[in-house]
Amino acid sequence: MSPFFSNRRLIVLLVCLIFLVGLIGYSLSDQRGLSWPEQFIQDSVGTVQSVFSRPAYMISNAVDSVNELRNVYEENQMLRSHLDEYAALQSELTQLQRRNDELEEAMDVQDNLLDYSVRNATVIHRSPDRWNELIGINLGAQHGIEQDMAVITSQGLIGKIRDVSQFSSSVQLLSDQDANNRISAMAESDDETIYGFMEGIDDETGHLRFTKIDVDIEVEEGMIVSTSGLGGVFPDGLTIGEIVDVTTDEYGLSQTALVEPAADYYHLDYVMVIERGASQTSLFDELDEEEEDMVPQIDPEADPDEDPAADPEAVPEEGVE
């Protein structure tokens, strides 16, 4: 290779180096404006940056929006779960408050039923058949429960014990349509006491039926119906409900009153089973005792031919007719 070309390369390299050093020195010099090469480079770089930065910025915003939307959805689901838990807690609190009120009312009823032996029971099931209105309680023969004991709530009478097992019992409600489901009842006014029977419910209105009322007796709406105790099964004075309507049978021989129950038969959680105290006796028992007292006692060792009414000391004296 000739020395000319070698020197030429060296000369070009030196010229480029001098040019670069000049540019560096010029750029580092204290000047206010940009030179046209700097302006060209800056504008070119800015244009390229704007072309790529706008789509990148839009994509970044879209990704951030999706992430925020996802976060909002997750927070919404969390809040919904908290609301469901709050609703469940509110429902449980309401139920506990209602049960607490029922128990407090039951305690008040126990204080008032001084002549009765009261046993608290919990309702464990209910018959799905609307024709046979039965509920089950968690007390049985092992707890002293017997058939035909009256069952009440804090509002009033609801029925009687029908079947008894060792650890549970079934209660026949007053609304049961069994033909044998009747109890003696009464309604008192200022002038007189009205007697009759509670027999099932009216199919149209759903009210209890207070039947066999004398047609000549004036029955008024608003009168309170309670047990009379005449049947010997239920104690007297247990509230049943309030008379809301009165009708006369088709033959005009008796009246039937429709009674709004004092107790709610369809929301039963706690009930009370009661029986008469030792001081309470039924009318039938009293009648039986009176009949026994009226029967003359016969001495089994007496002579059957002898008149028991004859008094040997009552022999008439001679000359007396």
C-alpha positions in Angstrom: 0.0 0.0 0.0 1.3 3.5 -0.9 2.2 6.0 1.8 -0.3 8.4 0.4 -3.4 6.3 1.3 -2.0 5.7 4.8 -1.4 9.4 5.3 -4.9 10.1 3.9 -6.6 7.9 6.4 -4.7 9.6 9.2 -5.6 13.0 7.9 -9.3 12.1 7.8 -9.2 10.7 11.3 -7.6 13.8 12.6 -10.1 16.1 10.8 -13.0 14.1 12.3 -11.5 14.2 15.7 -10.9 18.0 15.5 -14.5 18.4 14.3 -15.9 16.4 17.2 -13.8 18.3 19.7 -15.0 21.5 18.2 -18.6 20.5 18.5 -18.1 19.4 22.1 -16.4 22.7 22.9 -19.1 24.6 21.2 -21.9 22.8 23.0 -20.1 23.4 26.3 -19.7 27.1 25.7 -22.0 29.6 27.4 -24.7 30.4 24.9 -28.4 31.1 25.1 -29.7 29.8 21.8 -29.4 26.4 20.1 -27.5 26.0 16.9 -29.3 24.8 13.9 -27.8 21.3 14.2 -29.0 21.0 17.8 -32.4 22.3 16.9 -32.6 19.7 14.1 -31.6 16.9 16.4 -33.9 18.0 19.2 -36.9 18.3 16.9 -36.2 15.0 15.3 -35.9 13.2 18.7 -39.1 15.0 20.0 -41.1 13.9 16.9 -40.0 10.3 17.3 -40.8 10.4 21.0 -44.3 11.9 20.5 -45.1 9.2 17.9 -44.3 6.4 20.4 -45.2 8.1 23.7 -48.8 8.8 23.0 -49.9 5.2 22.2 -47.8 4.0 25.1 -49.5 6.5 27.4 -52.9 5.4 26.2 -52.1 1.8 26.7 -50.7 2.5 30.2 -53.9 4.4 31.0 -56.1 1.5 29.7 -54.1 -1.0 31.8 -54.5 1.2 34.9 -58.2 1.6 34.3 -58.7 -2.2 34.0 -56.7 -2.7 37.2 -58.8 -0.1 39.0 -62.0 -1.6 37.7 -60.9 -5.0 39.0 -60.0 -3.5 42.3 -63.4 -1.8 42.5 -65.2 -5.1 41.6 -63.3 -7.0 44.4 -64.1 -4.2 46.9 -67.7 -4.3 45.8 -67.8 -8.1 46.3 -66.2 -7.7 49.7 -68.7 -5.0 50.7 -71.6 -7.3 49.5 -70.3 -10.1 51.7 -70.1 -7.8 54.6 -73.7 -6.6 53.9 -74.9 -10.2 53.8 -73.1 -10.9 57.1 -74.7 -7.8 58.6 -78.2 -8.8 57.4 -77.7 -12.3 58.9 -76.5 -10.8 62.1 -79.4 -8.4 62.1 -81.9 -11.3 61.5 -80.3 -13.3 64.3 -80.4 -10.3 66.6 -84.1 -9.8 65.9 -84.9 -13.4 66.5 -82.9 -13.5 69.7 -84.7 -10.3 70.8 -88.1 -11.8 70.0 -87.2 -15.0 71.9 -85.9 -13.0 74.9 -89.2 -11.0 74.9 -91.2 -14.3 74.8 -89.2 -15.7 77.7 -89.7 -12.5 79.7 -93.4 -12.6 79.1 -93.4 -16.3 80.0 -91.7 -15.5 83.3 -94.4 -12.9 84.0 -97.1 -15.5 83.2 -95.5 -17.9 85.6 -95.6 -15.3 88.3 -99.4 -14.9 87.7 -100.2 -18.6 87.6 -99.7 -19.2 91.3 -102.2 -22.1 91.4 -100.7 -23.9 88.5 -97.6 -26.0 88.0 -95.9 -24.7 84.9 -93.3 -26.5 82.8 -91.4 -24.6 80.1 -91.0 -26.4 76.7 -89.4 -25.7 73.4 -91.2 -26.4 70.1 -89.1 -28.9 68.1 -91.4 -29.6 65.1 -94.7 -28.8 63.5 -97.1 -31.0 61.4 -97.1 -29.9 57.7 -100.7 -30.9 57.4 -102.9 -27.8 57.9 -105.9 -30.0 58.7 -104.2 -31.6 61.7 -102.7 -28.7 63.6 -100.1 -30.4 65.7 -96.7 -29.3 67.2 -94.0 -31.2 69.0 -92.3 -30.2 72.2 -89.2 -31.4 73.9 -90.9 -32.7 77.1 -92.4 -36.1 77.7 -93.4 -38.6 80.4 -90.0 -38.5 81.9 -90.6 -34.8 82.7 -94.0 -35.3 84.2 -96.1 -34.5 81.1 -99.5 -36.2 80.8 -102.2 -36.3 78.2 -104.7 -33.5 78.1 -102.5 -31.0 80.0 -103.2 -27.4 78.8 -100.5 -25.7 76.7 -100.2 -21.9 76.6 -97.9 -19.1 75.5 -97.5 -15.8 77.2 -100.5 -14.5 75.2 -102.9 -17.3 75.9 -104.1 -20.9 75.4 -103.0 -22.7 72.3 -104.0 -26.3 72.8 -103.5 -29.5 74.9 -101.2 -32.4 75.1 -102.4 -35.1 72.8 -99.8 -37.9 72.7 -96.9 -38.4 75.2 -93.7 -40.4 74.7 -90.8 -40.7 77.1 -88.9 -37.5 76.0 -91.3 -35.6 73.7 -95.0 -34.9 73.3 -97.4 -33.7 70.6 -99.7 -30.7 71.2 -103.1 -30.5 69.5 -103.8 -26.8 68.8 -107.2 -25.3 69.2 -107.2 -24.7 65.4 -107.1 -28.5 64.7 -110.2 -29.7 62.8 -110.6 -32.9 64.7 -114.3 -33.3 65.6 -113.3 -34.3 69.1 -111.2 -31.2 69.6 -113.4 -29.1 71.8 -113.1 -27.4 75.2 -115.6 -25.7 77.4 -115.2 -21.9 77.3 -116.9 -18.8 78.6 -117.2 -15.1 77.9 -118.1 -12.7 80.7 -120.0 -9.4 80.4 -121.2 -7.0 83.1 -124.5 -8.7 83.4 -123.9 -12.4 82.9 -121.5 -15.2 81.9 -121.8 -16.9 78.5 -120.9 -20.5 78.2 -120.1 -22.6 75.1 -117.5 -24.7 73.4 -114.4 -24.0 71.3 -114.6 -26.2 68.2 -111.9 -25.8 65.6 -111.7 -22.8 63.2 -113.8 -21.2 60.6 -112.5 -22.1 57.1 -113.2 -18.7 55.5 -111.9 -16.4 58.2 -109.4 -18.6 60.1 -110.9 -17.5 63.4 -111.7 -19.9 66.3 -115.4 -21.0 66.6 -117.1 -20.4 70.0 -120.3 -22.6 69.6 -123.4 -23.7 71.4 -124.2 -20.3 72.8 -127.8 -19.8 73.9 -129.7 -17.9 71.2 -131.4 -15.7 73.8 -128.1 -14.4 75.2 -126.7 -11.1 73.8 -123.1 -11.6 72.6 -121.1 -8.5 71.8 -118.0 -8.1 69.8 -114.9 -7.4 71.9 -115.8 -9.8 74.7 -112.8 -11.9 75.9 -113.2 -15.6 75.8 -111.4 -17.8 78.3 -111.5 -21.4 79.6 -114.4 -22.1 82.0 -112.9 -25.2 83.7 -116.2 -27.0 83.5 -114.8 -29.8 81.4 -112.4 -30.9 84.1 -109.4 -30.8 81.7 -108.5 -27.2 81.4 -108.1 -24.8 84.3 -110.4 -21.9 84.3 -109.4 -18.3 83.3 -106.9 -19.1 80.5 -107.3 -16.5 77.8 -108.4 -17.8 74.4 -109.1 -14.7 72.4 -111.6 -11.9 71.5 -115.0 -12.2 69.9 -115.0 -10.4 66.5 -118.3 -11.6 65.0 -121.5 -13.4 65.9 -123.8 -15.5 63.8 -126.9 -17.6 64.4 -127.3 -21.1 63.0 -129.7 -21.9 60.2 -132.3 -23.2 62.6 -132.1 -20.3 65.0 -131.4 -22.5 68.0 -127.9 -21.4 69.0 -125.3 -18.8 68.2 -121.7 -19.1 67.1 -119.1 -16.5 67.8 -115.8 -16.1 65.8 -112.9 -15.5 68.1 -109.6 -13.9 67.2 -106.9 -16.0 69.0 -104.9 -14.1 71.6 -101.8 -16.3 70.8 -100.0 -16.5 67.5 -100.3 -20.2 66.5 -97.9 -19.9 63.5 -94.8 -18.5 65.3 -94.3 -20.8 68.2 -90.8 -21.2 69.7 -91.5 -21.6 73.4 -94.6 -22.8 75.2 -95.7 -23.7 78.7 -97.4 -26.9 79.8 -99.6 -26.3 82.9 -101.7 -28.5 85.2 -103.9 -27.6 88.1 -102.4 -27.3 91.5 -103.4 -29.3 94.5 -105.9 -26.7 95.6 -107.6 -26.8 92.2 -110.2 -29.5 91.6 -112.4 -30.0 88.6 -116.2 -29.6 88.7 -116.6 -33.3 87.9 -114.4 -34.3 90.8 -116.5 -32.2 93.1 -119.7 -33.7 91.8 -118.3 -37.2 92.2 -117.4 -36.5 95.8 -120.9 -35.0 96.5 -122.5 -38.1 95.0 -120.3 -40.4 97.2 -121.4 -38.5 100.3 -125.1 -38.9 99.4 -124.9 -42.7 99.0 -125.9 -44.4 102.3 -123.2 -46.6 103.9 -124.4 -50.2 104.5 -122.9 -52.3 107.3 -121.9 -55.6 105.7 -122.5 -57.4 109.1 -126.1 -56.2 109.4 -129.1 -58.5 109.0 -130.3 -58.1 105.4 -133.9 -58.7 106.6 -133.7 -55.9 109.1 -134.8 -52.5 107.9 -131.7 -50.3 108.2 -134.0 -47.3 108.7 -135.7 -48.8 111.7 -134.6 -47.6 115.1 -135.0 -50.2 117.8 -135.3 -47.5 120.4 -138.1 -45.8 118.6 -140.8 -48.4 119.8 -144.1 -46.6 120.5 -145.3 -46.7 124.1 -148.5 -48.5 125.0 -151.6 -46.4 124.5 -149.9 -44.1 122.0 -151.3 -44.4 118.4 
